[in-house]
Amino acid sequence: MTTRKLTTLAMLTSIYVVLSLRTPVKVINFKFTLEAFPVLVAGLLMGPLDGFIVGLAGSGIYQLFFSSYGITATTPLWILPHALSGFLAGYLSRNVKQYNVINVSIIATICAFTVTVFNTLALYVDSRLFGYYSSKLVFGTLLLKFLTGLILSVLYALILPKLITQLKKLLK
């Protein structure tokens, strides 16, 4: 691994953590945030493994040091969604010749839905293990989460094609 690549991964991970901390909206189990942006950048720019690393490291740092829950039996379940998202972004984009709004929107939507499904699964397991299960708590905001993911995917798709093209030129 080159110094340039390691530095890029570290910067994207740092951006993830900052965006996680600067969540504009957080209500009970719903969080509107832009933390997926650097994960998508890593996956689209450098591939599945690097997307996975940024998602894993970023969400890991956030969960271990900044979430109010600390380390529990389900901490790995809360770290996994963005790691999978980064892997998927890289995997789905590996044959994309030109990044455009449609391609990036599809990839970002799949990644957003993956994060939503796995976060809901983590919440379900967490609620069952620790005895606070309520179907309203676990599934009550699911539609809102999917809608938010879709809206963010479109936003990302408007920004990422030009950004990825420029970053590829810089990192050559």
Protein Blocks (a to p, Z undefined) as FASTA:
>chain_A
ZZklmmmmmmmmmmmmmmmmmcfbdchjaccdfklmmmmmmmmmnojklmmmmmmmmmmm
mmmmmmcnlpafklmmmmmmmmmmmmmmmmmmmmpmbdcfklmmmmmmmmmmmmmmmmmm
mmmmmmmmnopacfklmmmmmmmmmmmmmmmmmmmmmmmmmmmmmmmmmmZZ
